[in-house]
């Protein structure tokens, strides 16, 4: 049996600003075949940027070393910078599976001046522009990653060290004009998108990008039965009024089971707070009229009634298996974010549990 490894990819500030996040995530999940196990938004501090950049240049082969030097300079210049009233935001994604380092290398690719085919992430989303003399005049790697197993552990431990101070929900990272009506809202990319490695999670994020909102929080989450009961608590009386007490309760338990992997009536009290078997992604979007903009793109609960181009029309199947959830008000967004603990640092816990605490 092959040994599982961790690998990582950091989506750059430029890729985040240009709303390429969804397309890159779709490639990372579907092309590597790896399991996305943790993620966290960072606004890297000067110290984190400096310490991370210091580890990048390690190759002795001239062509690869030259690329590493470009990435080193890119990280120093862009990861801690501010642009257009925005503090640099990067999305750090952690993957797990057999041959994770090599699979990530094949998917991310290298950047050279040679003609590219769009086969890798850097082919498609990166840029490497030279003048007639061969001097690089523009460089954008799209993602930053490491492909050596020992170096991956070193980097993951470094970012975990800074994950409380520099990471989390970055609702202060983007500055808006004073008169702007700014809201935060929660999106859950539901478990039906994670049955096997595919483009759907990234595809959903790609469609949400048309709102022009900013992703300020990102968490891989396994909802417990207790959390699912609380999250969907307001739905229970509505279903019971519509379907009757018993049928309404059964339909509500179906929803809890879909999100957490177990029915409340079948769950022992001591198991209610344990992380569920089903995975989702919790995203926090911020911007003007965020609640309305997200729900407009999401579409109505029933995919059959959703308009063309909406997420539920594109990715939904039934009223329950409908790709994503979005908060319907600012107040509910606050309630729901508290239930799924969007600020919780499970990124650090996963890395420490995998490698052991130092």
Secondary structure, 3 states (H helix, E strand, C coil): CCCEEEEEEEECHHHHHCCCHHHHHHHHHHHHCCEEEEEEEECCCHHHHHHHHCCCCCCCCHHHHHHHHHHHHHHHHHCCCEECCEECCEEEEEEEEECHHHHHHHHHCCCCCCCCCCCCHHHHHCEEEECCCCCEEEEECCEECCCCHHHHHHHHHHHHHHHHHHECCCCCCECCCCCCCEEEEEEEECHHHHCCCCCHHHHHHHHHHHHCCEEEEEEEECCCHHHHHHHCHHHHHHHHHHHCHHHHHHHHHHHHHHHHCCCHHHCCHHHCCCCCCCCEEEEEEEEECHHHHHHHHHCCCCHHHCCCCCHHHHHCCCCCCCCEEECCCHHHHHHHHHHHCCCCCHHHHHHHHHHCCC
